[in-house]
Amino acid sequence: MINSKQKKMYSLLSIGQRGVGKTVFLAGSYAQLHPDRQPKNMPQLWFDCQDSETQKILENVISYVARTGQYPPATLKLTNFEFSLKRYNLGKTDTLCYFRWWDTPGESCKLYNPAFQMMVWQSDGCCVFIDTQVLISKANTQALEEILQPVQSIAEVVYQNGLKHPFALILTKYDLIKSKPNSRQLLEQRLEPLTAYLDKMKVNYKKFYSEIPIVSSPEGVSSFKPKAASEPILWLISELRKAPKTGLVNNLSTPTEPKIRGRSLRQVPKKYVLYLTIALVISSLGAFLTILTLIFKEAVFNSDPYRPEPRPTQQNSTSG
């Protein structure tokens, strides 16, 4: 699937609303593949943490699930994970490449957020996370609109510059709704505005249905039981390794000139640039205050920093 030519670093951007299951997805993928967690069945491919902090965060998520039987709370801050992708073949281990995973809280996935803009320009591929429970509900059309906006903006840049920038559409919590009649067909219908736009922009994308339930052993120890959780990341890296590494920032014709409806900021009257600048500052401040409020609530009402929020659904159902 993946051949080793050069050991490159790829940056993968995760996009999705808060609580969609991005961190659980990454921890589940790590748990599914890593040899330390599969001692009886050595995997051919796996991720290895590049630093102790990355490993500590993922191990904390896994141990939290084992201790509580619950999913961890949603991410409240931007987290940067770095991994090496390794392959076991003919009794030896090779490092194929490295990849960086930007796990962004939902509140930060806004194109007016300067930090998010910078990550977009420097990324090589995207994981787009969509909650299947939200998507299948007629009452939650706004959630799809919120994910459509940044994805469409990135897709337009990819199209205009002829870039190789694959998108993995990861439909989370699928095990919670797959038993419902025609659930797959309904999801396809709900996704049609997004997939139609990606087709129009000739973007390379693939859909994945994520199932990462929590199960308990006879001894009472809980753990993730992911089903093909690692496929999206392995597919993205495989697609990226087929072509030369080209991040968005290195391929924009005018990377320092963000565009407004096809025009660069140099072509927009100065008063509109001023209005836009003021709007960006106010919006960024609002997002910052929202995150501070959430952190304050967590600190006041939860003595355990990994204590999950009450969940109305069944306990052993997937969160990512």
N, C-alpha and C positions, 0 to 999 in steps of 0.2 A: 504493500500500500504506500509506504513512504521509503524512499531510498536516501542514503546518506551521501551527499556531495560536499556541502559546505555547512558548517555549524553557524547558522544565522540566528539572530534574535528577531522574533515577531511580536508585535504589540496587538493584543486582542482587546477590543472595547466591549464591555457588557452594558447593554441598554435595557432598562425596564423599570417599572414603577416599584416603589418601596413595598417590600413584602411579597414580591413575585416569586422569589426563591433563587436568586442568583448565587448567594453564598452557599446555600444548601446544595445547589447543583454542583458547584465546584468541589465542595467537600465530598459529596457522593461520588463524583467522578474519580477523585483522588483515592477514596476508600476502595472503589471497585477495582482499580488497576494496580495499586502499589504492592510490590512483593511482600513487604512486611505484614500486609493484611491479607495476603493470599499465599501463605507459606506452603500449602499443598499443591498449588497450581500456579507455577511460575508464568506470569503473563508475558506475551511477546513484546508488548509496548506498555510503557507506564510513565507517569510524571514523577519527577523527583524535585523536591523543594531546593531552591538555590540559596536559601538563607534560613537561619534558625527562627526568625520572626514569622516567616510564611508557614513553616512547619508547625510552630506553636499555635497559630491561629486555627489552622485546619484541625490539628489534634484536639484543640479545645472544643471545637464544634462537635467533633465525633465523640469525645468524652462526655460532653454535655448531654448528647442524645442517649448515651449509654447510662448516664446517671439518672436522668429524668424521664426518659421515654417521650420527650417532647422536642419540637423543633426550636432552634434558637430564635431570638427576636430579630427583627429586620435590622439591616446595616444602617448605622447612623453617620458613618463617615466614609470618605473615599479610602479604599484599601488597594494597595499595589502588591500583587503576588508575582513572584518570578519562579519559573520552573525550567527544568531541562527535560526534554523528551528522550527517553532511552529505549533501546531495543535489545532484547536478549536473543541471541542467535548463535547456534553451534557452540554453546558453552561459554560464550563471552558476551560482555555488555558494551554497547556502543552508544555514545551520545549523538543523536541525530540533529538536534537543534535546540534552541532556547525560545521560550515565549514568556511574555509579560501579560498579565491579566489585570485590567483595571476594573475593579468591582465598584461601581458608582451607586450611591443611594439614589432612589427615584427622584428626589427633589433636585438633584444636581443635573439630571439629564435634560437640560434646557440649552438651546443654542445661544441664548443670550448670556449664559454663564461662561465667562472667559476661560476658566479652568477646563470646562467641558469642551469648549471650542478647541483648545490646544490639544486635548487628548484625541479629538476627532481627526485633526490634521496630521497627527503623528501615528495614527493607528494603521494597521495593515488589513484588518478584518473585523467584523462585528458579530457578537452574539446578541440577538434581539430576543428578549424574554417576554412572553405573553402569558398571562394567567388564563387557563382554559375555563375556569369557573366564571371569571369576569367576562370573558369573551362570549361564552354561550348564553349569558344572561341578556335579555333585551333591555333591561333597565340600566346597563352599564356601557352604553355606546361611547361615553366620553373617554373611557380608559383606552379604547382603540385609537381614538383621535389623538390622544396625548402621545402614544407611541408612534403614530403615523408621522407626526410632524418632524421629529429629529431623523427618523429613518429616511423619509422622503428627501430631506435636505442633504443628507450624506449621499444618498443614491444619485441625486442630481449632480453633485460634485464628481462622483465616480464616472457617470455617463459623459459629462462635459469634457473630462480629461482622459477618457479612454483607459481607466485604471483597472487593474485586477484586484478587486477588493471584495472578497466573498462575504455573504451574509448567512449566518445560521439562524433560522427562525425556530426558537425553542419554546414549545408549548408546554408550560409547566402544570403540575398537578393533574395530569391526564388520568391517572388511576381513579380520581374522584368522580369523573364524569363519563368514563368510557362505557360503563354499564347502561347508561341512558340510551334509549332508542335513537338511532340516527345521529349519535353524538359526533362522529367523525365527519359526516356530511354537513352537519350544522356548523362545525368549526371551519370547514372549508369555505362555506358561504360567508361567514363572518370575516374571514381573512381576505376575501376576494378584493376589497379595495386596496389592501396592501400589496398582495401578490400581483395584481394587475398593474400597479404602478411600477413595481420592480421589473416586471416583464417589459413594460414600455421603456424603461431606462436600460434594458438589456443587462441587468445586474445578475451576477452568478449567486444564486441562493438555493437553500435546501431546507425543508421543514423537518423538525424532529419532535417527537412526542415523548416528553420526559415523565418518567415514573420513578420516584425515589421514596417509597413508603418506609416507615419504621416498623420493624418486627422485634418481637421479644423471644429470647431463647428459653428453654426449659428452666434455666438457672435464674431467669428474671432479668437478664442483661439485654438492653435494647440496642439496636444498631440499624444503620441504613441497609436497605436491600434494593439497590438501584438496578434498573433494567436498561441496559445499553446507554447509560448516562454519559459515558465518555465519547460517544460517537460524534457529537457536534464539534468538539475541540479537535479530535483526530481528523475529521473531514476538513475543517478550516486549514489546519496546518498542511495537510496533504495538498489542498488546492493552492496554497501560498507557495509551496515548494516546487510547483510545476512551472512557476514563472519567476523572473528576477524580482527581488524585494523592492517594492515601490510604495512608500508611505505617501499619504495624501499631501503632506507638507512639501515634499520634494517634487511634486508633479503639478501643482497649481500654477497656471500661467502667471498669476499675480497673487502669490500667497499672502502678501501683506495688505491686500485690498479686498476685504469681504464684500460680497455683492448683494444688492437689494433688487430683487426681481430682474436679474440679468445685467444690472448696471453696477459698476464699481463705485465705491464711496467717493472717488474723485469726480464722478459725473453727477452726483447728487448735490443739490443746492446746500450751501453751508448751514442754513437754518435747520434743514431736516437732519443733517449730521448731528447738530447740537441737540435736537429733540431726541434723536436715537441714543446719543450718549447719555443724556439724562435718564431716559427710560431704562437703559441697561443698568445704570447705577442703582436706580430705585428697585428694579426687579431683583438684582443680585442681593441687595440689602434685605429685601423681603424674604428671599430664600434662605439667607444666612440666619435671620431671626427665627424663621420656622424651625430650622435645624437646632438652634440653641434652645428653643422651647421644648422640643422633643427630648433633647438630652437632659434638660432640667427635670422634666417629668419622670424620666427613667431614674434619675438620681434620687428623687424624693420618694417615689412610690415603689421602687424595687431595690431591695437590699442586695439581691443577687444580680450582678450585671448581665447574666445570661438567662435570667428568668423570663420565660416567654409570655406574650400577651394571651389572655383567654381566647380559645378558639371555639367557635360554634359548631364546627364539624367534628367528625369522629377523631379520636386521639391518634390512631395509627394510620393516618392518611398523609400523602406526600405534600411537602411544602415547596418543592422545587422541581 
